[in-house]
Amino acid sequence: MQQALGRARCDGTAYVFANRRRTRLKVVCWDGTDLWMCLRRLHRGQFVWPEAEDACWQMSAEQLQWLVTGVDWERLCASAPAQWPL
């Protein structure tokens, strides 16, 4: 994180990385005393990953929870369509 992103590893931020197929996530976080890492794998489907050119983006804690669960977290804050199709 320090070399690739230029960010301090012990700033309390959780860093999430995905593989190319987006079937696995790696979460790295500093908890105040030590650095820990958590891995998550989907057996079916893919994690919804932002299509951004930037190497870093910010997410809320709720969005991170939905991402790790495998739910499309980008749709959680989308407004409802004006007319629901019947």
C-alpha positions in Angstrom: 0.0 0.0 0.0 2.8 2.4 0.8 4.7 1.7 -2.4 1.8 1.2 -4.9 -0.7 3.7 -3.5 1.5 6.1 -1.5 -0.7 5.7 1.6 0.3 4.8 5.1 -0.8 1.3 6.1 -1.6 2.3 9.7 -4.0 5.1 9.1 -7.1 3.0 10.0 -8.3 2.6 6.4 -9.5 -0.8 5.1 -8.0 -1.6 1.7 -9.8 -4.0 -0.6 -8.2 -5.7 -3.5 -9.9 -8.0 -6.1 -8.4 -10.6 -8.5 -9.0 -10.2 -12.3 -12.0 -12.4 -12.4 -13.5 -10.6 -9.4 -14.2 -13.9 -7.6 -11.9 -13.2 -4.7 -11.4 -10.2 -2.4 -8.6 -9.4 0.0 -9.2 -6.9 2.8 -6.2 -5.4 4.6 -6.7 -3.2 7.7 -4.7 -1.9 10.6 -6.7 -2.3 13.8 -4.5 -0.2 16.1 -2.0 -2.9 17.2 -1.4 -5.0 14.1 -2.1 -5.4 10.4 -4.7 -8.1 9.5 -5.9 -9.6 6.3 -9.2 -11.3 5.4 -9.9 -13.3 2.2 -13.3 -13.8 0.7 -14.2 -16.0 -2.3 -17.5 -16.4 -4.2 -18.3 -19.8 -5.6 -20.7 -18.4 -8.1 -20.9 -15.0 -9.7 -18.5 -12.1 -9.2 -18.1 -9.2 -6.8 -19.4 -5.9 -8.1 -16.3 -3.8 -8.5 -16.3 -0.1 -9.6 -15.2 0.6 -13.1 -12.9 3.5 -12.3 -9.6 4.6 -13.7 -8.3 5.7 -10.3 -6.4 3.2 -8.2 -8.4 4.3 -5.1 -11.9 5.2 -4.2 -13.8 5.7 -1.0 -16.7 3.6 0.2 -18.9 3.9 3.3 -18.9 1.1 5.9 -22.3 0.0 4.6 -21.1 -0.2 1.0 -18.1 -2.2 2.1 -20.3 -4.7 4.0 -22.5 -5.2 0.9 -19.5 -5.6 -1.3 -17.9 -8.3 0.9 -21.3 -10.0 1.0 -21.4 -10.2 -2.8 -24.4 -7.9 -3.3 -24.4 -5.1 -5.9 -23.6 -2.3 -3.5 -23.8 0.4 -6.3 -27.6 -0.2 -6.6 -28.2 0.4 -2.9 -28.0 4.2 -3.3 -29.7 4.4 -6.7 -33.0 6.2 -6.9 -36.1 4.2 -7.7 -37.4 4.5 -11.3 -40.2 7.0 -11.8 -42.5 4.2 -13.2 -42.1 0.6 -12.2 -42.6 -1.7 -15.2 -45.5 -4.0 -14.9 
